[in-house]
């Protein structure tokens, strides 16, 4: 039997790619070998598509966030079923369609909204004939996810499930699995040994500052603001693929009264989170799911209008994060948390209660079942929520 799975993503941010790779690893852990191919539409798309669909998005977030907010709110209220005209995907992502045809998967998994539209369009146009599993990486969802060609939806919250039902998706096609992350984030690291390995002082607080790798968070300004915290901080700052920000962080070393450790793209985020007392981050879905699994309190800043604002509101209400609505608030909030060991411990405990480190393996299990059946599966008749859980699940 053909045991091929294509995982399609679209790297408008690093979280969607991380989710795809986490699912790939979970599928590879199964009892039988599966040929898996991860396709990033951005890597295969034509340059004009990247400019039109990806770069314009980041430009709006950085330069004109009110425009993006207006577009997002209109899409939600008008229930638009596409983020771009179909011809944009057909022409701009023609190589993606050819790769799907040539690979002939038995299952297609999508981890990003544009990727979901591409897969639905490809199936509709006859480029492949296999079920599609849509994996959400946010607590809320958006109307373009509700494509009729998608067979099964894995969502992260009861709210997202309700939204999809309102947009015409059968509840029997929706599972609440959580946001896919690497389970290593939940491992119990030996923190004293880890601090020594990273060259950190166990008697001084450690703060991890992240911005999503490509996002609008001014990491260098956040780090500089922490100098006003008044505590002898050790700051781990992860710039991801943003080389300009990494250079600005390097330039700050020795110029501010903090021990600063800049990082670019790193595969050691689980270790950095385990070493930290506090995480300051943009509330992207995958990042906050990883932080909850690590049991770390958060200060949330610069949310992207839309789902990330919902994340920030939910996490603050749940007692695992504080929200900095202005950059100037970050030092005061950091001092408040790092000076209160009891509150930190309570937030850590609550974070682990909300975490869903098993989400990725649950999604992989659904994927294997769909591949074996080649069609819709009966187990979806009862959404997999745990009794007594919140309406939002990570």
C-alpha positions as a Markdown table, in Angstrom:
| # | Residue | x | y | z |
|---|---|---|---|---|
| 1 | Unk | 0.0 | 0.0 | 0.0 |
| 2 | Unk | 1.1 | 3.5 | -0.8 |
| 3 | Unk | 2.2 | 5.0 | 2.6 |
| 4 | Unk | 3.1 | 8.5 | 1.6 |
| 5 | Unk | 2.1 | 11.6 | 3.5 |
| 6 | Unk | 2.7 | 15.2 | 2.3 |
| 7 | Unk | 2.8 | 17.9 | 5.0 |
| 8 | Unk | 2.2 | 21.3 | 3.3 |
| 9 | Unk | 3.0 | 24.5 | 5.1 |
| 10 | Unk | 3.6 | 28.2 | 4.2 |
| 11 | Unk | 6.3 | 29.9 | 6.1 |
| 12 | Unk | 4.8 | 33.3 | 6.8 |
| 13 | Unk | 6.2 | 32.7 | 10.3 |
| 14 | Unk | 8.4 | 30.0 | 11.9 |
| 15 | Unk | 5.7 | 28.4 | 14.0 |
| 16 | Unk | 3.9 | 26.8 | 11.0 |
| 17 | Unk | 7.1 | 25.2 | 9.9 |
| 18 | Unk | 8.0 | 24.0 | 13.4 |
| 19 | Unk | 4.5 | 22.4 | 13.7 |
| 20 | Unk | 5.0 | 20.6 | 10.3 |
| 21 | Unk | 8.4 | 19.3 | 11.4 |
| 22 | Unk | 7.0 | 18.2 | 14.8 |
| 23 | Unk | 4.2 | 16.2 | 13.1 |
| 24 | Unk | 6.8 | 14.7 | 10.7 |
| 25 | Unk | 8.9 | 13.4 | 13.6 |
| 26 | Unk | 5.8 | 12.0 | 15.4 |
| 27 | Unk | 4.7 | 10.2 | 12.3 |
| 28 | Unk | 8.2 | 8.7 | 11.9 |
| 29 | Unk | 8.0 | 7.3 | 15.4 |
| 30 | Unk | 5.2 | 5.0 | 14.3 |
| 31 | Unk | 5.5 | 1.2 | 14.1 |
| 32 | Unk | 5.6 | 1.1 | 10.3 |
| 33 | Unk | 7.7 | 3.2 | 7.9 |
| 34 | Unk | 6.0 | 6.1 | 6.2 |
| 35 | Unk | 7.4 | 8.2 | 3.4 |
| 36 | Unk | 6.9 | 11.8 | 4.4 |
| 37 | Unk | 7.6 | 14.9 | 2.4 |
| 38 | Unk | 7.4 | 18.4 | 3.9 |
| 39 | Unk | 6.6 | 21.1 | 1.3 |
| 40 | Unk | 7.0 | 24.7 | 2.2 |
| 41 | Unk | 5.0 | 26.7 | -0.4 |
| 42 | Unk | 7.3 | 29.8 | 0.1 |
| 43 | Unk | 10.4 | 27.8 | -0.9 |
| 44 | Unk | 8.6 | 26.6 | -4.1 |
| 45 | Unk | 6.6 | 29.7 | -5.0 |
| 46 | Unk | 7.3 | 32.2 | -7.7 |
| 47 | Unk | 9.0 | 35.4 | -6.5 |
| 48 | Unk | 6.0 | 37.6 | -7.2 |
| 49 | Unk | 3.8 | 35.4 | -5.0 |
| 50 | Unk | 6.2 | 35.7 | -2.1 |
| 51 | Unk | 6.2 | 39.5 | -2.5 |
| 52 | Unk | 2.5 | 39.7 | -2.9 |
| 53 | Unk | 1.4 | 37.2 | -0.3 |
| 54 | Unk | 4.2 | 37.1 | 2.3 |
| 55 | Unk | 6.2 | 40.2 | 2.2 |
| 56 | Unk | 3.2 | 42.5 | 2.0 |
| 57 | Unk | 1.8 | 40.8 | 5.1 |
| 58 | Unk | 5.0 | 41.5 | 7.1 |
| 59 | Unk | 5.1 | 45.0 | 5.7 |
| 60 | Unk | 1.6 | 45.7 | 7.0 |
| 61 | Unk | 2.4 | 44.3 | 10.4 |
| 62 | Unk | 5.5 | 46.4 | 10.8 |
| 63 | Unk | 4.5 | 49.6 | 9.0 |
| 64 | Unk | 0.7 | 49.7 | 8.9 |
| 65 | Unk | -0.9 | 47.4 | 11.5 |
| 66 | Unk | -4.2 | 49.2 | 11.4 |
| 67 | Unk | -4.5 | 48.2 | 7.7 |
| 68 | Unk | -3.9 | 44.6 | 8.6 |
| 69 | Unk | -6.4 | 44.8 | 11.5 |
| 70 | Unk | -9.0 | 46.2 | 9.2 |
| 71 | Unk | -8.5 | 43.4 | 6.6 |
| 72 | Unk | -8.5 | 40.7 | 9.3 |
| 73 | Unk | -11.7 | 42.0 | 10.9 |
| 74 | Unk | -13.4 | 42.3 | 7.6 |
| 75 | Unk | -12.5 | 38.8 | 6.6 |
| 76 | Unk | -13.9 | 37.5 | 9.9 |
| 77 | Unk | -17.1 | 39.5 | 9.8 |
| 78 | Unk | -17.8 | 38.9 | 6.1 |
| 79 | Unk | -16.7 | 35.2 | 6.4 |
| 80 | Unk | -14.4 | 35.4 | 3.4 |
| 81 | Unk | -13.4 | 31.9 | 2.4 |
| 82 | Unk | -10.1 | 32.9 | 0.8 |
| 83 | Unk | -7.0 | 34.9 | 1.8 |
| 84 | Unk | -6.3 | 35.6 | -1.9 |
| 85 | Unk | -7.9 | 34.9 | -5.3 |
| 86 | Unk | -7.6 | 31.4 | -6.6 |
| 87 | Unk | -5.5 | 32.4 | -9.5 |
| 88 | Unk | -2.8 | 33.7 | -7.2 |
| 89 | Unk | -2.4 | 30.2 | -5.7 |
| 90 | Unk | -2.7 | 28.4 | -9.0 |
| 91 | Unk | -0.1 | 30.5 | -10.8 |
| 92 | Unk | 2.1 | 31.5 | -7.9 |
| 93 | Unk | 2.3 | 28.0 | -6.4 |
| 94 | Unk | 2.3 | 25.9 | -9.6 |
| 95 | Unk | 5.4 | 24.0 | -8.5 |
| 96 | Unk | 3.6 | 23.0 | -5.2 |
| 97 | Unk | 0.8 | 21.6 | -7.3 |
| 98 | Unk | 3.2 | 19.6 | -9.5 |
| 99 | Unk | 5.0 | 18.3 | -6.4 |
| 100 | Unk | 1.8 | 17.1 | -4.9 |
| 101 | Unk | 0.8 | 15.4 | -8.2 |
| 102 | Unk | 4.2 | 13.7 | -8.6 |
| 103 | Unk | 4.4 | 12.5 | -5.0 |
| 104 | Unk | 0.9 | 11.1 | -5.1 |
| 105 | Unk | 0.3 | 11.1 | -1.3 |
| 106 | Unk | -2.3 | 9.0 | 0.5 |
| 107 | Unk | -2.8 | 11.9 | 3.0 |
| 108 | Unk | -2.1 | 15.6 | 2.9 |
| 109 | Unk | -1.6 | 17.5 | 6.2 |
| 110 | Unk | -1.7 | 21.3 | 6.2 |
| 111 | Unk | -0.4 | 23.5 | 9.0 |
| 112 | Unk | -1.1 | 27.0 | 7.7 |
| 113 | Unk | -4.2 | 28.8 | 6.4 |
| 114 | Unk | -2.8 | 29.6 | 2.9 |
| 115 | Unk | -1.4 | 26.0 | 2.7 |
| 116 | Unk | -5.0 | 24.8 | 3.5 |
| 117 | Unk | -6.3 | 26.8 | 0.6 |
| 118 | Unk | -3.6 | 25.5 | -1.8 |
| 119 | Unk | -4.3 | 21.9 | -0.8 |
| 120 | Unk | -8.1 | 22.3 | -1.1 |
| 121 | Unk | -7.6 | 23.9 | -4.5 |
| 122 | Unk | -5.2 | 21.2 | -5.7 |
| 123 | Unk | -7.7 | 18.5 | -4.7 |
| 124 | Unk | -10.5 | 20.3 | -6.3 |
| 125 | Unk | -8.5 | 20.6 | -9.6 |
| 126 | Unk | -7.5 | 17.0 | -9.6 |
| 127 | Unk | -3.8 | 17.3 | -8.7 |
| 128 | Unk | -4.2 | 14.6 | -6.1 |
| 129 | Unk | -6.9 | 12.4 | -4.7 |
| 130 | Unk | -6.4 | 11.9 | -0.9 |
| 131 | Unk | -7.9 | 13.1 | 2.3 |
| 132 | Unk | -6.7 | 16.3 | 3.9 |
| 133 | Unk | -6.1 | 16.8 | 7.6 |
| 134 | Unk | -6.0 | 20.5 | 8.6 |
| 135 | Unk | -4.0 | 21.3 | 11.7 |
| 136 | Unk | -4.6 | 24.6 | 13.4 |
| 137 | Unk | -1.8 | 26.3 | 15.3 |
| 138 | Unk | -3.9 | 29.1 | 16.9 |
| 139 | Unk | -6.7 | 29.0 | 19.5 |
| 140 | Unk | -9.1 | 30.8 | 17.2 |
| 141 | Unk | -9.7 | 30.0 | 13.6 |
| 142 | Unk | -10.6 | 32.0 | 10.4 |
| 143 | Unk | -13.2 | 31.4 | 7.7 |
| 144 | Unk | -10.7 | 30.4 | 4.9 |
| 145 | Unk | -9.9 | 27.3 | 6.9 |
| 146 | Unk | -13.4 | 26.0 | 6.3 |
| 147 | Unk | -12.7 | 24.5 | 2.9 |
| 148 | Unk | -15.2 | 21.7 | 1.8 |
| 149 | Unk | -12.3 | 19.6 | 0.4 |
| 150 | Unk | -10.7 | 19.3 | 3.9 |
| 151 | Unk | -11.8 | 16.0 | 5.5 |
| 152 | Unk | -10.7 | 16.4 | 9.1 |
| 153 | Unk | -9.8 | 19.5 | 11.3 |
| 154 | Unk | -7.5 | 19.3 | 14.3 |
| 155 | Unk | -8.1 | 22.4 | 16.4 |
| 156 | Unk | -6.7 | 23.7 | 19.6 |
| 157 | Unk | -9.8 | 24.9 | 21.4 |
| 158 | Unk | -13.5 | 24.4 | 21.8 |
| 159 | Unk | -13.9 | 28.0 | 20.6 |
| 160 | Unk | -12.2 | 27.1 | 17.2 |
| 161 | Unk | -14.5 | 24.1 | 16.9 |
| 162 | Unk | -17.5 | 26.2 | 17.5 |
| 163 | Unk | -16.4 | 28.7 | 14.9 |
| 164 | Unk | -15.9 | 26.0 | 12.2 |
| 165 | Unk | -19.4 | 24.6 | 13.0 |
| 166 | Unk | -20.9 | 28.1 | 12.5 |
| 167 | Unk | -19.2 | 28.2 | 9.1 |
| 168 | Unk | -20.8 | 25.0 | 8.0 |
| 169 | Unk | -18.3 | 22.3 | 9.0 |
| 170 | Unk | -19.8 | 19.1 | 10.5 |
| 171 | Unk | -18.8 | 18.7 | 14.2 |
| 172 | Unk | -18.1 | 15.0 | 13.3 |
| 173 | Unk | -15.1 | 16.3 | 11.2 |
| 174 | Unk | -13.5 | 18.2 | 14.1 |
| 175 | Unk | -11.1 | 17.0 | 16.7 |
| 176 | Unk | -9.6 | 19.0 | 19.6 |
| 177 | Unk | -6.0 | 17.8 | 19.8 |
| 178 | Unk | -4.1 | 21.0 | 20.8 |
| 179 | Unk | -1.2 | 22.8 | 19.1 |
| 180 | Unk | 1.5 | 20.5 | 17.7 |
| 181 | Unk | 4.9 | 21.0 | 19.5 |
| 182 | Unk | 7.9 | 18.9 | 20.2 |
| 183 | Unk | 7.2 | 17.0 | 23.4 |
| 184 | Unk | 10.8 | 17.7 | 24.5 |
| 185 | Unk | 9.6 | 21.0 | 25.9 |
| 186 | Unk | 7.8 | 19.2 | 28.7 |
| 187 | Unk | 10.9 | 17.2 | 29.8 |
| 188 | Unk | 12.2 | 17.7 | 33.3 |
| 189 | Unk | 15.7 | 19.2 | 32.7 |
| 190 | Unk | 18.3 | 19.2 | 35.4 |
| 191 | Unk | 18.2 | 23.0 | 35.7 |
| 192 | Unk | 21.5 | 23.5 | 37.8 |
| 193 | Unk | 23.4 | 21.4 | 35.3 |
| 194 | Unk | 21.8 | 23.2 | 32.4 |
| 195 | Unk | 22.7 | 26.6 | 33.8 |
| 196 | Unk | 26.3 | 25.5 | 34.2 |
| 197 | Unk | 26.3 | 24.2 | 30.6 |
| 198 | Unk | 25.0 | 27.6 | 29.3 |
| 199 | Unk | 27.5 | 29.5 | 31.4 |
| 200 | Unk | 24.8 | 31.1 | 33.6 |
| 201 | Unk | 24.9 | 32.1 | 37.2 |
| 202 | Unk | 22.3 | 30.1 | 39.2 |
| 203 | Unk | 22.0 | 33.0 | 41.7 |
| 204 | Unk | 20.8 | 35.6 | 39.2 |
| 205 | Unk | 17.4 | 35.6 | 37.3 |
| 206 | Unk | 17.4 | 34.4 | 33.7 |
| 207 | Unk | 15.0 | 36.0 | 31.2 |
| 208 | Unk | 14.4 | 34.5 | 27.7 |
| 209 | Unk | 13.3 | 37.1 | 25.1 |
| 210 | Unk | 11.8 | 35.9 | 21.8 |
| 211 | Unk | 10.0 | 37.6 | 18.9 |
| 212 | Unk | 8.9 | 34.7 | 16.6 |
| 213 | Unk | 12.0 | 34.9 | 14.4 |
| 214 | Unk | 10.4 | 37.0 | 11.7 |
| 215 | Unk | 7.9 | 39.1 | 13.7 |
| 216 | Unk | 7.4 | 42.8 | 14.5 |
| 217 | Unk | 8.9 | 42.6 | 18.1 |
| 218 | Unk | 11.8 | 45.1 | 18.5 |
| 219 | Unk | 14.0 | 42.6 | 20.4 |
| 220 | Unk | 16.9 | 45.1 | 20.9 |
| 221 | Unk | 14.5 | 47.7 | 22.4 |
| 222 | Unk | 12.9 | 45.1 | 24.7 |
| 223 | Unk | 16.4 | 44.0 | 25.9 |
| 224 | Unk | 17.4 | 47.6 | 26.5 |
| 225 | Unk | 14.2 | 48.3 | 28.4 |
| 226 | Unk | 15.1 | 45.5 | 30.8 |
| 227 | Unk | 18.0 | 47.5 | 32.1 |
| 228 | Unk | 15.4 | 49.6 | 33.9 |
| 229 | Unk | 14.2 | 46.5 | 35.8 |
| 230 | Unk | 16.8 | 47.0 | 38.5 |
| 231 | Unk | 17.6 | 43.3 | 38.8 |
| 232 | Unk | 20.9 | 41.7 | 37.9 |
| 233 | Unk | 19.4 | 39.9 | 34.9 |
| 234 | Unk | 20.9 | 37.4 | 32.5 |
| 235 | Unk | 19.1 | 37.8 | 29.2 |
| 236 | Unk | 18.9 | 35.1 | 26.5 |
| 237 | Unk | 17.7 | 36.9 | 23.3 |
| 238 | Unk | 16.7 | 34.8 | 20.3 |
| 239 | Unk | 16.5 | 36.7 | 17.0 |
| 240 | Unk | 15.7 | 33.7 | 14.8 |
| 241 | Unk | 16.4 | 34.3 | 11.1 |
| 242 | Unk | 16.4 | 38.1 | 11.6 |
| 243 | Unk | 20.1 | 38.8 | 11.0 |
| 244 | Unk | 19.8 | 42.6 | 11.4 |
| 245 | Unk | 18.3 | 42.2 | 14.9 |
| 246 | Unk | 20.9 | 39.7 | 15.8 |
| 247 | Unk | 23.6 | 42.2 | 14.8 |
| 248 | Unk | 21.9 | 44.9 | 16.9 |
| 249 | Unk | 21.8 | 42.6 | 19.9 |
| 250 | Unk | 25.5 | 41.7 | 19.5 |
| 251 | Unk | 26.2 | 45.5 | 19.5 |
| 252 | Unk | 24.5 | 45.9 | 22.8 |
| 253 | Unk | 26.8 | 43.5 | 24.6 |
| 254 | Unk | 29.0 | 45.4 | 27.1 |
| 255 | Unk | 27.0 | 48.6 | 26.6 |
| 256 | Unk | 24.1 | 47.7 | 29.0 |
| 257 | Unk | 24.1 | 46.7 | 32.6 |
| 258 | Unk | 22.9 | 43.2 | 31.8 |
| 259 | Unk | 24.5 | 39.9 | 30.9 |
| 260 | Unk | 23.3 | 39.5 | 27.3 |
| 261 | Unk | 23.5 | 36.3 | 25.3 |
| 262 | Unk | 22.3 | 36.8 | 21.7 |
| 263 | Unk | 21.2 | 33.8 | 19.6 |
| 264 | Unk | 20.2 | 33.5 | 16.0 |
| 265 | Unk | 18.2 | 30.6 | 14.8 |
| 266 | Unk | 18.5 | 27.9 | 17.4 |
| 267 | Unk | 17.5 | 24.3 | 17.9 |
| 268 | Unk | 18.0 | 24.6 | 21.6 |
| 269 | Unk | 14.9 | 26.5 | 22.5 |
| 270 | Unk | 13.7 | 23.8 | 24.9 |
| 271 | Unk | 17.0 | 24.1 | 26.9 |
| 272 | Unk | 16.8 | 27.9 | 26.8 |
| 273 | Unk | 13.2 | 27.8 | 28.1 |
| 274 | Unk | 14.1 | 25.3 | 30.8 |
| 275 | Unk | 16.9 | 27.6 | 31.9 |
| 276 | Unk | 14.7 | 30.7 | 32.1 |
| 277 | Unk | 12.8 | 32.0 | 35.0 |
| 278 | Unk | 10.6 | 34.2 | 32.7 |
| 279 | Unk | 9.8 | 34.3 | 29.0 |
| 280 | Unk | 9.1 | 37.5 | 27.2 |
| 281 | Unk | 7.5 | 36.8 | 23.8 |
| 282 | Unk | 5.1 | 37.6 | 21.1 |
| 283 | Unk | 2.1 | 35.3 | 21.7 |
| 284 | Unk | 2.3 | 33.1 | 18.6 |
| 285 | Unk | 0.3 | 29.9 | 18.9 |
| 286 | Unk | 3.3 | 27.5 | 18.8 |
| 287 | Unk | 5.5 | 29.6 | 21.0 |
| 288 | Unk | 3.0 | 29.9 | 23.8 |
| 289 | Unk | 2.2 | 26.2 | 23.5 |
| 290 | Unk | 5.9 | 25.4 | 23.9 |
| 291 | Unk | 6.2 | 27.8 | 26.8 |
| 292 | Unk | 3.3 | 26.3 | 28.6 |
| 293 | Unk | 4.7 | 22.8 | 28.2 |
| 294 | Unk | 8.0 | 24.1 | 29.7 |
| 295 | Unk | 6.0 | 25.5 | 32.6 |
| 296 | Unk | 7.3 | 29.1 | 32.2 |
| 297 | Unk | 5.5 | 32.3 | 33.2 |
| 298 | Unk | 5.2 | 34.8 | 30.3 |
| 299 | Unk | 5.1 | 38.5 | 29.6 |
| 300 | Unk | 3.4 | 38.9 | 26.3 |
| 301 | Unk | 4.1 | 41.8 | 23.9 |
| 302 | Unk | 3.4 | 43.0 | 20.3 |
| 303 | Unk | 0.6 | 40.5 | 19.5 |
| 304 | Unk | -0.3 | 40.3 | 15.8 |
| 305 | Unk | -3.9 | 41.6 | 15.5 |
| 306 | Unk | -6.3 | 38.7 | 15.4 |
| 307 | Unk | -5.6 | 35.2 | 17.0 |
| 308 | Unk | -2.5 | 36.4 | 18.9 |
| 309 | Unk | -4.6 | 39.0 | 20.7 |
| 310 | Unk | -7.0 | 36.2 | 21.7 |
| 311 | Unk | -4.0 | 34.2 | 23.0 |
| 312 | Unk | -2.8 | 37.1 | 25.1 |
| 313 | Unk | -6.2 | 37.7 | 26.6 |
| 314 | Unk | -6.8 | 34.0 | 27.4 |
| 315 | Unk | -3.3 | 33.4 | 28.9 |
| 316 | Unk | -3.6 | 36.5 | 31.1 |
| 317 | Unk | -7.0 | 35.5 | 32.3 |
| 318 | Unk | -5.7 | 32.0 | 33.0 |
| 319 | Unk | -3.0 | 33.3 | 35.3 |
| 320 | Unk | 0.0 | 32.2 | 33.3 |
| 321 | Unk | 1.0 | 35.5 | 31.7 |
| 322 | Unk | 1.0 | 39.3 | 32.0 |
| 323 | Unk | 0.4 | 41.4 | 29.0 |
| 324 | Unk | 2.6 | 44.5 | 28.3 |
| 325 | Unk | 0.5 | 46.8 | 26.1 |
| 326 | Unk | 3.4 | 49.2 | 25.8 |
| 327 | Unk | 7.1 | 48.4 | 25.7 |
| 328 | Unk | 7.6 | 50.8 | 28.7 |
| 329 | Unk | 5.6 | 48.4 | 30.9 |
| 330 | Unk | 8.0 | 45.4 | 30.4 |
| 331 | Unk | 10.6 | 46.4 | 33.1 |
| 332 | Unk | 8.0 | 46.9 | 35.7 |
| 333 | Unk | 6.2 | 43.6 | 35.0 |
| 334 | Unk | 9.5 | 41.7 | 34.9 |
| 335 | Unk | 10.5 | 43.2 | 38.3 |
| 336 | Unk | 7.1 | 42.3 | 39.7 |
| 337 | Unk | 7.3 | 38.7 | 38.7 |
| 338 | Unk | 10.9 | 38.0 | 39.3 |
| 339 | Unk | 10.6 | 39.6 | 42.8 |
| 340 | Unk | 7.7 | 37.3 | 43.8 |
| 341 | Unk | 8.8 | 33.6 | 44.0 |
| 342 | Unk | 5.3 | 32.5 | 45.1 |
| 343 | Unk | 3.6 | 34.1 | 42.1 |
| 344 | Unk | 6.2 | 32.6 | 39.8 |
| 345 | Unk | 5.7 | 29.1 | 41.2 |
| 346 | Unk | 1.9 | 29.5 | 40.9 |
| 347 | Unk | 2.2 | 30.5 | 37.3 |
| 348 | Unk | 4.5 | 27.7 | 36.5 |
| 349 | Unk | 2.1 | 25.2 | 38.0 |
| 350 | Unk | -0.9 | 26.6 | 36.2 |
| 351 | Unk | 1.1 | 26.6 | 32.9 |
| 352 | Unk | 1.8 | 22.9 | 33.1 |
| 353 | Unk | -1.9 | 22.3 | 33.9 |
| 354 | Unk | -2.9 | 24.1 | 30.6 |
| 355 | Unk | -0.2 | 22.5 | 28.5 |
| 356 | Unk | -0.9 | 19.8 | 25.9 |
| 357 | Unk | 2.6 | 18.3 | 25.1 |
| 358 | Unk | 0.9 | 15.2 | 23.8 |
| 359 | Unk | -0.9 | 17.1 | 21.0 |
| 360 | Unk | 1.6 | 16.2 | 18.2 |
| 361 | Unk | 1.3 | 12.5 | 18.8 |
| 362 | Unk | -2.4 | 12.7 | 19.0 |
| 363 | Unk | -2.4 | 14.4 | 15.6 |
| 364 | Unk | 0.0 | 11.9 | 14.2 |
| 365 | Unk | -2.3 | 9.1 | 15.4 |
| 366 | Unk | -5.2 | 10.6 | 13.5 |
| 367 | Unk | -3.1 | 11.1 | 10.4 |
| 368 | Unk | -2.0 | 7.4 | 10.4 |
| 369 | Unk | -5.7 | 6.3 | 10.8 |
| 370 | Unk | -6.7 | 8.5 | 7.9 |
| 371 | Unk | -3.9 | 7.2 | 5.7 |
| 372 | Unk | -4.9 | 3.6 | 6.5 |
| 373 | Unk | -8.6 | 4.2 | 5.8 |
| 374 | Unk | -8.1 | 6.5 | 2.9 |
| 375 | Unk | -11.3 | 8.2 | 3.8 |
| 376 | Unk | -13.2 | 9.8 | 6.7 |
| 377 | Unk | -12.8 | 7.9 | 10.1 |
| 378 | Unk | -15.6 | 7.1 | 12.5 |
| 379 | Unk | -13.6 | 8.0 | 15.6 |
| 380 | Unk | -14.2 | 11.6 | 14.9 |
| 381 | Unk | -17.8 | 11.3 | 16.0 |
| 382 | Unk | -16.6 | 12.1 | 19.6 |
| 383 | Unk | -14.2 | 15.1 | 19.8 |
| 384 | Unk | -11.2 | 14.3 | 22.0 |
| 385 | Unk | -11.6 | 16.8 | 24.9 |
| 386 | Unk | -10.7 | 15.9 | 28.4 |
| 387 | Unk | -13.4 | 16.3 | 31.1 |
| 388 | Unk | -13.4 | 19.5 | 33.0 |
| 389 | Unk | -11.1 | 21.3 | 30.6 |
| 390 | Unk | -11.3 | 25.0 | 29.7 |
| 391 | Unk | -12.9 | 26.1 | 26.5 |
| 392 | Unk | -9.4 | 26.9 | 25.3 |
| 393 | Unk | -6.9 | 24.1 | 25.1 |
| 394 | Unk | -3.2 | 24.3 | 24.2 |
